[in-house]
Amino acid sequence: MSADISHKLVVAISSRALFDLDESNAIYEKDGVEKYAQYQIAHENDVLKPGIAFPLVQKLLALNQHGDLVEVILLSRNSADTGLRIFNSIAHYNMNITRAAFTSGESPYQYVQA
């Protein structure tokens, strides 16, 4: 049974908007997906710096102090393995983001309904 979200604002955010992934993305572009994956796994406990949308997501999630009003869903082209660093960073910043789609390089837009 799926969750009832009819009373919520549901926002999907990319991992690159939530966190600054420029350094690891440069590795991906220069050395390819295998080196990128190795880098992310080797640094899975290194907390990512906030990205451009981080303050917006914090403010949206803060609305939940007044009830269950907002859900943020993470969309990422990472795999579940390389995405662990992202979820570790979410936990570090105490952000209530519990759902994600990791697409292993595929477009995440198939998971989004208008």
LUMLO-738326 format. One record per residue: residue number from 1; residue in three letters; x, y, z of N, C-alpha, C in turn. Coordinates in Angstrom, 1 decimal, always signed. Each point is the difference from the previous one (the first is absolute). Example, Ala and Ser with C-alpha at 12.3 -4.5 7.8 and 13.67 -1.06 7.14 Angstrom:
<recs>
+-----+------+--------+--------+--------+--------+---------+--------+--------+--------+--------+
| seq | type |  neast | nnorth |    nup | caeast | canorth |   caup |  ceast | cnorth |    cup |
+-----+------+--------+--------+--------+--------+---------+--------+--------+--------+--------+
|   1 |  ALA |  +13.2 |   -5.7 |   +7.8 |   -0.9 |    +1.2 |   +0.0 |   +0.9 |   +1.2 |   +0.0 |
|   2 |  SER |   -0.4 |   +1.1 |   -0.7 |   +0.9 |    +1.1 |   +0.0 |   -0.8 |   +1.1 |   +0.8 |
+-----+------+--------+--------+--------+--------+---------+--------+--------+--------+--------+
</recs>
This chain:
<recs>
+-----+------+--------+--------+--------+--------+---------+--------+--------+--------+--------+
| seq | type |  neast | nnorth |    nup | caeast | canorth |   caup |  ceast | cnorth |    cup |
+-----+------+--------+--------+--------+--------+---------+--------+--------+--------+--------+
|   1 |  MET |   +0.8 |   -1.2 |   +0.0 |   -0.8 |    +1.2 |   +0.0 |   +0.9 |   +1.2 |   +0.0 |
|   2 |  SER |   -0.3 |   +1.0 |   -0.9 |   +0.8 |    +1.2 |   +0.0 |   -0.4 |   +1.0 |   +1.0 |
|   3 |  ALA |   +0.9 |   +0.9 |   +0.3 |   -0.3 |    +1.0 |   +1.0 |   -1.0 |   +1.0 |   -0.5 |
|   4 |  ASP |   -0.9 |   +0.5 |   +0.8 |   -0.9 |    +1.1 |   -0.4 |   +0.7 |   +1.3 |   +0.1 |
|   5 |  ILE |   +0.3 |   +0.6 |   -1.2 |   +0.7 |    +1.3 |   +0.0 |   -0.9 |   +1.1 |   -0.5 |
|   6 |  SER |   -1.3 |   -0.2 |   +0.0 |   -1.0 |    +0.9 |   -0.6 |   +0.0 |   +1.4 |   +0.8 |
|   7 |  HIS |   +0.4 |   -0.1 |   +1.2 |   +0.0 |    +1.2 |   +0.9 |   +1.4 |   +0.7 |   +0.1 |
|   8 |  LYS |   +1.0 |   -0.5 |   -0.8 |   +1.4 |    +0.5 |   +0.1 |   +0.4 |   +0.7 |   -1.2 |
|   9 |  LEU |   +1.0 |   +0.8 |   +0.2 |   +0.8 |    +0.5 |   -1.1 |   +1.1 |   -0.9 |   -0.2 |
|  10 |  VAL |   +0.2 |   -0.7 |   -1.1 |   +1.0 |    -0.9 |   -0.3 |   +1.0 |   +0.6 |   -1.0 |
|  11 |  VAL |   +1.2 |   +0.1 |   +0.4 |   +1.1 |    +0.7 |   -0.8 |   +1.1 |   -1.0 |   -0.3 |
|  12 |  ALA |   +0.3 |   -0.1 |   -1.2 |   +1.1 |    -0.9 |   -0.4 |   +1.2 |   +0.9 |   -0.3 |
|  13 |  ILE |   +1.2 |   -0.4 |   +0.5 |   +1.2 |    +0.8 |   -0.1 |   +1.1 |   -0.9 |   -0.5 |
|  14 |  SER |   +0.9 |   +0.5 |   -0.8 |   +1.1 |    -0.7 |   -0.4 |   +1.1 |   +0.0 |   +1.0 |
|  15 |  SER |   +0.8 |   -1.0 |   +0.0 |   +1.1 |    -0.1 |   +1.0 |   +1.0 |   +1.1 |   -0.3 |
|  16 |  ARG |   +0.2 |   +0.4 |   -1.2 |   +1.0 |    +1.1 |   -0.4 |   -0.6 |   +1.3 |   +0.4 |
|  17 |  ALA |   -1.3 |   +0.2 |   +0.2 |   -0.5 |    +1.3 |   +0.4 |   +0.1 |   +0.0 |   +1.6 |
|  18 |  LEU |   -0.3 |   -1.1 |   +0.6 |   +0.1 |    -0.1 |   +1.5 |   +1.4 |   +0.2 |   +0.5 |
|  19 |  PHE |   +0.9 |   -0.7 |   -0.6 |   +1.4 |    +0.0 |   +0.4 |   +1.0 |   +0.5 |   -1.1 |
|  20 |  ASP |   +1.1 |   +0.5 |   +0.5 |   +1.0 |    +0.4 |   -1.0 |   +0.8 |   -1.2 |   -0.4 |
|  21 |  LEU |   -0.3 |   -0.5 |   -1.2 |   +0.7 |    -1.2 |   -0.5 |   +0.9 |   +0.3 |   -1.2 |
|  22 |  ASP |   +0.4 |   +1.3 |   +0.0 |   +0.9 |    +0.4 |   -1.1 |   +1.3 |   -0.8 |   -0.1 |
|  23 |  GLU |   +0.6 |   -0.2 |   +1.2 |   +1.3 |    -0.7 |   +0.0 |   -0.1 |   -1.5 |   -0.5 |
|  24 |  SER |   -1.0 |   -0.7 |   +0.5 |   -0.2 |    -1.4 |   -0.4 |   -0.5 |   +0.0 |   -1.5 |
|  25 |  ASN |   -0.8 |   +1.0 |   -0.4 |   -0.5 |    +0.0 |   -1.4 |   +1.2 |   +0.2 |   -0.9 |
|  26 |  ALA |   +1.0 |   +0.8 |   +0.4 |   +1.2 |    +0.2 |   -0.8 |   +0.7 |   -1.3 |   -0.2 |
|  27 |  ILE |   +0.1 |   -0.8 |   +1.0 |   +0.6 |    -1.4 |   -0.1 |   -0.8 |   -0.8 |   -1.0 |
|  28 |  TYR |   -1.3 |   +0.0 |   +0.1 |   -0.8 |    -0.7 |   -0.9 |   +0.2 |   +0.4 |   -1.5 |
|  29 |  GLU |   +0.1 |   +1.3 |   -0.2 |   +0.2 |    +0.5 |   -1.4 |   +1.4 |   -0.3 |   -0.5 |
|  30 |  LYS |   +1.0 |   +0.1 |   +0.9 |   +1.4 |    -0.2 |   -0.4 |   +0.3 |   -1.5 |   -0.2 |
|  31 |  ASP |   -0.4 |   -0.8 |   +1.1 |   +0.5 |    -1.4 |   +0.1 |   -1.1 |   -1.1 |   -0.2 |
|  32 |  GLY |   -1.2 |   +0.4 |   -0.1 |   -1.1 |    -0.9 |   -0.3 |   -0.7 |   -0.6 |   +1.3 |
|  33 |  VAL |   -1.0 |   -0.8 |   -0.3 |   -0.9 |    -0.4 |   +1.1 |   +0.7 |   -0.9 |   +1.0 |
|  34 |  GLU |   +0.9 |   -0.9 |   -0.5 |   +0.7 |    -0.9 |   +1.0 |   +0.8 |   +0.8 |   +1.0 |
|  35 |  LYS |   +0.8 |   +0.9 |   -0.4 |   +0.8 |    +0.8 |   +0.9 |   -0.9 |   +0.9 |   +0.9 |
|  36 |  TYR |   -1.0 |   +0.5 |   -0.6 |   -1.0 |    +0.8 |   +0.8 |   -0.6 |   -0.9 |   +1.1 |
|  37 |  ALA |   -0.4 |   -1.2 |   -0.3 |   -0.5 |    -0.9 |   +1.0 |   +1.0 |   -0.3 |   +1.1 |
|  38 |  GLN |   +1.2 |   -0.3 |   -0.4 |   +1.1 |    -0.2 |   +0.9 |   +0.2 |   +1.2 |   +1.0 |
|  39 |  TYR |   +0.0 |   +1.1 |   -0.6 |   +0.1 |    +1.3 |   +0.8 |   -1.1 |   +0.2 |   +1.0 |
|  40 |  GLN |   -1.2 |   -0.2 |   -0.5 |   -1.2 |    +0.2 |   +0.9 |   +0.0 |   -1.0 |   +1.1 |
|  41 |  ILE |   +0.3 |   -1.3 |   -0.3 |   +0.0 |    -1.0 |   +1.1 |   +1.2 |   +0.2 |   +1.0 |
|  42 |  ALA |   +1.1 |   +0.5 |   -0.5 |   +1.2 |    +0.3 |   +0.8 |   -0.3 |   +1.1 |   +0.9 |
|  43 |  HIS |   -0.9 |   +0.9 |   -0.4 |   -0.3 |    +1.3 |   +0.8 |   -1.4 |   -0.1 |   +0.5 |
|  44 |  GLU |   -0.6 |   -1.1 |   +0.2 |   -1.4 |    -0.1 |   +0.4 |   -0.3 |   +0.6 |   +1.4 |
|  45 |  ASN |   +1.0 |   +0.1 |   +0.8 |   -0.2 |    +0.6 |   +1.3 |   +0.4 |   +1.5 |   +0.1 |
|  46 |  ASP |   +0.5 |   +0.5 |   -1.2 |   +0.3 |    +1.5 |   +0.0 |   -1.3 |   +0.7 |   -0.3 |
|  47 |  VAL |   -0.3 |   +0.9 |   +0.8 |   -1.3 |    +0.8 |   -0.1 |   +0.1 |   +1.0 |   -1.2 |
|  48 |  LEU |   -1.0 |   +0.0 |   -0.8 |   +0.0 |    +0.9 |   -1.2 |   -0.4 |   +1.4 |   +0.5 |
|  49 |  LYS |   +0.5 |   +1.0 |   -0.7 |   -0.3 |    +1.3 |   +0.3 |   -1.4 |   +0.3 |   -0.6 |
|  50 |  PRO |   -0.8 |   +0.9 |   +0.6 |   -1.3 |    +0.4 |   -0.6 |   +0.1 |   +0.5 |   -1.4 |
|  51 |  GLY |   -1.0 |   -0.4 |   -0.8 |   -0.1 |    +0.5 |   -1.4 |   -0.9 |   +1.2 |   -0.1 |
|  52 |  ILE |   -0.3 |   +0.4 |   -1.2 |   -0.8 |    +1.2 |   -0.2 |   -1.4 |   +0.0 |   +0.5 |
|  53 |  ALA |   -0.6 |   -1.2 |   +0.0 |   -1.4 |    -0.2 |   +0.5 |   -0.1 |   -0.4 |   +1.5 |
|  54 |  PHE |   +1.1 |   -0.1 |   +0.6 |   +0.0 |    -0.5 |   +1.4 |   -0.8 |   +0.9 |   +1.0 |
|  55 |  PRO |   +0.2 |   +1.4 |   -0.1 |   -0.8 |    +0.8 |   +0.9 |   -1.5 |   -0.1 |   -0.3 |
|  56 |  LEU |   -0.4 |   -0.1 |   -1.2 |   -1.4 |    -0.2 |   -0.4 |   -0.6 |   -1.2 |   +0.6 |
|  57 |  VAL |   +0.8 |   -1.1 |   -0.1 |   -0.5 |    -1.3 |   +0.5 |   -0.1 |   +0.1 |   +1.6 |
|  58 |  GLN |   +0.9 |   +0.6 |   +0.6 |   +0.0 |    +0.2 |   +1.5 |   -1.3 |   +0.7 |   +0.4 |
|  59 |  LYS |   -0.3 |   +1.1 |   -0.8 |   -1.2 |    +0.8 |   +0.4 |   -1.3 |   -0.8 |   -0.3 |
|  60 |  LEU |   +0.0 |   -0.7 |   -1.1 |   -1.2 |    -0.8 |   -0.3 |   -0.2 |   -1.1 |   +1.1 |
|  61 |  LEU |   +1.1 |   -0.7 |   +0.4 |   -0.2 |    -1.0 |   +1.0 |   -0.3 |   +0.6 |   +1.4 |
|  62 |  ALA |   +0.4 |   +1.3 |   +0.2 |   -0.4 |    +0.6 |   +1.3 |   -1.5 |   +0.3 |   +0.1 |
|  63 |  LEU |   -0.7 |   +0.0 |   -1.1 |   -1.4 |    +0.2 |   +0.0 |   -0.7 |   -1.2 |   +0.8 |
|  64 |  ASN |   +0.7 |   -1.1 |   +0.0 |   -0.6 |    -1.2 |   +0.7 |   +0.0 |   +0.2 |   +1.5 |
|  65 |  GLN |   +0.5 |   +1.1 |   +0.5 |   -0.2 |    +0.3 |   +1.4 |   -1.5 |   +0.3 |   +0.3 |
|  66 |  HIS |   -0.7 |   +0.3 |   -1.0 |   -1.4 |    +0.4 |   +0.1 |   -0.9 |   -1.2 |   -0.4 |
|  67 |  GLY |   +0.5 |   -1.1 |   -0.2 |   -0.8 |    -1.2 |   -0.5 |   +0.8 |   -0.7 |   -1.1 |
|  68 |  ASP |   -0.6 |   -1.0 |   -0.5 |   +0.6 |    -0.8 |   -1.1 |   -0.3 |   +0.6 |   -1.3 |
|  69 |  LEU |   +0.7 |   +1.1 |   -0.4 |   -0.4 |    +0.8 |   -1.1 |   +0.8 |   -0.2 |   -1.3 |
|  70 |  VAL |   +1.3 |   -0.4 |   +0.2 |   +0.9 |    +0.0 |   -1.1 |   +0.8 |   -1.4 |   +0.0 |
|  71 |  GLU |   +0.2 |   -0.5 |   -1.2 |   +0.9 |    -1.1 |   -0.2 |   +1.0 |   +0.3 |   -1.1 |
|  72 |  VAL |   +1.2 |   -0.2 |   +0.3 |   +1.1 |    +0.2 |   -1.0 |   +0.5 |   -1.4 |   -0.4 |
|  73 |  ILE |   +0.0 |   -0.2 |   -1.3 |   +0.5 |    -1.3 |   -0.6 |   +1.2 |   +0.3 |   -0.8 |
|  74 |  LEU |   +1.1 |   -0.8 |   +0.2 |   +1.2 |    +0.2 |   -0.7 |   +0.0 |   -0.8 |   -1.3 |
|  75 |  LEU |   +0.4 |   +0.7 |   -1.0 |   +0.2 |    -0.7 |   -1.3 |   +1.5 |   +0.1 |   -0.4 |
|  76 |  SER |   +0.6 |   -1.1 |   -0.4 |   +1.4 |    +0.0 |   -0.2 |   +0.4 |   -1.0 |   -1.1 |
|  77 |  ARG |   +1.0 |   +0.3 |   -0.8 |   +0.5 |    -0.9 |   -1.0 |   +1.1 |   -0.9 |   +0.6 |
|  78 |  ASN |   +0.2 |   +0.2 |   +1.3 |   +1.0 |    -0.9 |   +0.7 |   -0.7 |   -1.4 |   +0.1 |
|  79 |  SER |   +0.9 |   -1.0 |   +0.3 |   -0.5 |    -1.3 |   +0.4 |   -0.3 |   +0.0 |   +1.5 |
|  80 |  ALA |   -0.6 |   -1.1 |   +0.4 |   -0.2 |    -0.1 |   +1.5 |   +1.3 |   +0.0 |   +0.7 |
|  81 |  ASP |   +1.0 |   -0.6 |   -0.5 |   +1.4 |    -0.1 |   +0.6 |   +0.6 |   +1.4 |   +0.1 |
|  82 |  THR |   +0.0 |   +0.8 |   -1.1 |   +0.6 |    +1.3 |   +0.0 |   -0.9 |   +1.0 |   +0.7 |
|  83 |  GLY |   -1.3 |   -0.3 |   +0.1 |   -0.9 |    +0.9 |   +0.7 |   +0.1 |   -0.1 |   +1.5 |
|  84 |  LEU |   +0.7 |   -0.9 |   +0.6 |   +0.1 |    -0.1 |   +1.4 |   +0.7 |   +1.3 |   +0.6 |
|  85 |  ARG |   +0.9 |   +0.6 |   -0.7 |   +0.6 |    +1.2 |   +0.4 |   -1.0 |   +1.1 |   +0.1 |
|  86 |  ILE |   -1.0 |   +0.0 |   -0.9 |   -1.0 |    +1.0 |   +0.0 |   -0.9 |   -0.2 |   +1.2 |
|  87 |  PHE |   -0.4 |   -1.2 |   +0.3 |   -0.9 |    -0.3 |   +1.2 |   +0.8 |   +0.2 |   +1.3 |
|  88 |  ASN |   +1.2 |   -0.2 |   +0.0 |   +0.8 |    +0.3 |   +1.2 |   +0.0 |   +1.5 |   +0.3 |
|  89 |  SER |   +0.1 |   +0.8 |   -1.1 |   +0.0 |    +1.4 |   +0.1 |   -1.4 |   +0.5 |   +0.4 |
|  90 |  ILE |   -1.0 |   -0.6 |   -0.5 |   -1.4 |    +0.3 |   +0.4 |   -0.2 |   -0.2 |   +1.5 |
|  91 |  ALA |   +0.6 |   -1.1 |   +0.5 |   -0.1 |    -0.4 |   +1.4 |   +0.8 |   +1.0 |   +0.9 |
|  92 |  HIS |   +1.2 |   +0.4 |   -0.5 |   +0.8 |    +1.0 |   +0.7 |   -0.7 |   +1.3 |   +0.2 |
|  93 |  TYR |   -0.7 |   +0.5 |   -1.0 |   -0.7 |    +1.2 |   +0.1 |   -1.4 |   -0.1 |   +0.6 |
|  94 |  ASN |   -0.3 |   -1.2 |   +0.4 |   -1.3 |    -0.3 |   +0.7 |   -1.2 |   +0.4 |   -0.9 |
|  95 |  MET |   +0.1 |   -0.4 |   -1.2 |   -1.1 |    +0.4 |   -1.0 |   -0.9 |   -1.2 |   -0.1 |
|  96 |  ASN |   -1.3 |   +0.2 |   +0.2 |   -1.0 |    -1.1 |   -0.1 |   -0.3 |   -0.3 |   -1.5 |
|  97 |  ILE |   +0.9 |   -0.7 |   -0.6 |   -0.2 |    -0.4 |   -1.4 |   +0.2 |   -1.5 |   +0.1 |
|  98 |  THR |   -1.1 |   -0.7 |   -0.3 |   +0.0 |    -1.5 |   +0.2 |   -0.2 |   -0.8 |   -1.3 |
|  99 |  ARG |   -0.4 |   +0.7 |   -1.1 |   -0.2 |    -0.6 |   -1.3 |   +0.9 |   +0.5 |   -1.0 |
| 100 |  ALA |   +0.5 |   -0.9 |   -0.9 |   +0.9 |    +0.4 |   -1.0 |   -0.1 |   -1.0 |   -1.2 |
| 101 |  ALA |   +0.3 |   +0.5 |   -1.1 |   +0.1 |    -0.8 |   -1.2 |   +1.5 |   +0.1 |   -0.5 |
| 102 |  PHE |   +0.7 |   -1.1 |   +0.0 |   +1.4 |    +0.0 |   -0.5 |   -0.1 |   -0.8 |   -1.3 |
| 103 |  THR |   +0.4 |   +0.6 |   -1.1 |   -0.3 |    -0.6 |   -1.3 |   +1.3 |   -0.5 |   -0.7 |
| 104 |  SER |   +1.1 |   +0.0 |   +0.6 |   +1.3 |    -0.5 |   -0.5 |   +0.2 |   +0.5 |   -1.4 |
| 105 |  GLY |   -0.1 |   +1.3 |   -0.2 |   +0.4 |    +0.7 |   -1.2 |   -1.2 |   +0.3 |   -0.9 |
| 106 |  GLU |   -1.1 |   -0.6 |   +0.2 |   -1.2 |    +0.2 |   -0.8 |   -0.7 |   +1.3 |   +0.4 |
| 107 |  SER |   -0.8 |   +0.5 |   -0.9 |   -0.8 |    +1.2 |   +0.4 |   -1.0 |   -0.3 |   +1.1 |
| 108 |  PRO |   +0.0 |   +0.8 |   +1.0 |   -1.0 |    -0.2 |   +1.1 |   -1.4 |   +0.4 |   -0.3 |
| 109 |  TYR |   -0.2 |   +0.6 |   -1.1 |   -1.3 |    +0.6 |   -0.3 |   -1.1 |   -1.0 |   -0.1 |
| 110 |  GLN |   +0.3 |   -1.2 |   -0.3 |   -1.1 |    -1.0 |   +0.0 |   -0.6 |   -0.2 |   +1.3 |
| 111 |  TYR |   +0.6 |   +0.4 |   +1.1 |   -0.5 |    -0.1 |   +1.3 |   -0.9 |   +1.2 |   +0.5 |
| 112 |  VAL |   -0.1 |   +1.0 |   -0.9 |   -0.7 |    +1.2 |   +0.3 |   -1.3 |   +0.1 |   -0.8 |
| 113 |  GLN |   -1.1 |   +0.2 |   +0.8 |   -1.3 |    +0.2 |   -0.7 |   -0.4 |   +1.4 |   +0.2 |
| 114 |  ALA |   -0.5 |   +0.6 |   -1.1 |   -0.4 |    +1.4 |   +0.1 |   -1.3 |   +0.2 |   +0.8 |
+-----+------+--------+--------+--------+--------+---------+--------+--------+--------+--------+
</recs>
